[in-house]
Amino acid sequence: MHFGSGMADIEQEKRRAAARSLDLVRDGMCLGLGSGSTATIMLELLGERVRAGLRIRGVPTSEASRCLAEQWGIPLTDFDHVNRLDLTIDGADEVDHDLNLIKGGGGALLREKIVASVSDQVVIVADSRKRVQQLGHFALPVEVVRFAWKPIAVRVRQLGCTVQLRCQPDGQPFETDEGNFILDCNFDRIRDPRQTARVLDAMPGVMEHGLFVDVAHVLMIARGSQVEVYER
């Protein structure tokens, strides 16, 4: 891509991937509504279909997605009323060739993983920058209880990464929708995502992490004017 038009091209890729994912949406479905920039476009396009008569209900993966869904007139429900979802459409910060993901750049990883875990099908939409040979260039978000974030950070560093507490522009710690903190962990390369996920899962005080292993069923990644579809 040429430098001058690169961002415009990326926005078009996001829109193409988001639009393609909606081909899987059927009348009467209960959907998981993802978070992030590509999912935001998906919500806009889904809202257009709802206004044209599509009947669906959605469970948002973040308060930001909830607000956007309400803005676009998408009917919402919650886990007090449903136990399973037909389909979740979400984005990713990185995805490898085995469809393992890093998610959580926006801080919604806990709810995103819960929603994905109760979905019959998980579709990931992304632009071409997100496909990588090996996960880890993007900092791995690890959501932790605020009570003990410092000793947890010490333990996470032992995995061979640098760790930084995510902060807001005013210097205050970033808080997730569940009131937790996020540690952004720079590995450079995560050689064994499954093992890294296993270690983090077993660490007391880690509420969730951004390694989504064996979660995605379908990847729709836009590259130029084409949308490539991969299935696990």
JOPECOR-V715804 format. One record per helix or strand of 2 or more residues. SS is the DSSP state (A for helix, B for strand). FROM is the first residue (numbers start at 0). TO is the last residue. If there is no record, write none. Layout:
SS;FROM;TO / SS;FROM;TO
This chain:
A;2;23 / B;29;32 / A;36;50 / B;56;59 / A;62;70 / B;86;89 / B;93;94 / B;100;101 / A;108;116 / B;121;126 / A;127;129 / B;139;143 / A;145;156 / B;161;164 / B;180;185 / A;192;200 / B;205;208 / B;210;211 / B;217;222 / B;225;230
